[in-house]
């Protein structure tokens, strides 16, 4: 069973008469407060800055946090935090896709088989798989445009 808090939170069913949320948390090794916790979203202002950072990044992907912050007129620390947050979202989406569309579907017996499977998956992911976030284009088509 995966050890992530998010996975454990999804396993819990509230409203079961025979098994309380408290007992389910105990069985899963999850602090009860972790089940109830709901992260606060970003402010409208930060979401707007993230949109502008994304726009700037598409124009100048070589810019780091210093140049991006200077270009947009925000503090470097704010640019760094928002850029990290944005990177995490993309990386987490990629890992989730990789797990559910490749790793969990195949029983790779060796490292060599896993490497070959990953190579096939990333070729498919970049060249053939349509992405809703890219207006149903492939990454290769998006970056070639």
C-alpha positions, 0 to 999 in steps of 0.5 A: 500500500502506498505510504502517501498521506493523500492515498491514505486520506482517500482510503477512509470512508466517513459514515461507516457505522461499524468503523469510525473515522478515528479507527480507520485513521489508526489502522492506516497509521494516519493522524486524524488531523491529516484526514480533516485538513484541507489546504487553503488555496492560493489567493486571487492575487497569487493566481494572477501572478502565477498566470503572468509568470507562466506567460513570461516563462513561455516567452523566455524559458531561460529566465530564472527567478531573478530575471522573471521577478525583475521583468514582472516587478515582484520580489524574487522570493515571491517569484521563487515561491510561486515558480516552485509551486507551479513546478511542483504541480507539473511534476506531480501531474507527470508522476501521477500520469506515469504511475497510473498509465505505465507503472501500475499497468505493467509488472516490470520484472527487471530494471532493464524492462522498467527502463525500456517501458519508461522509454516507450511511455515517455515517447508516447507521452511526448509524441502521441498522448493528447494533453487537455492542458495543451488544448489537446495537442501533444507536447511535441506539437505544442513546442514545435508550433 
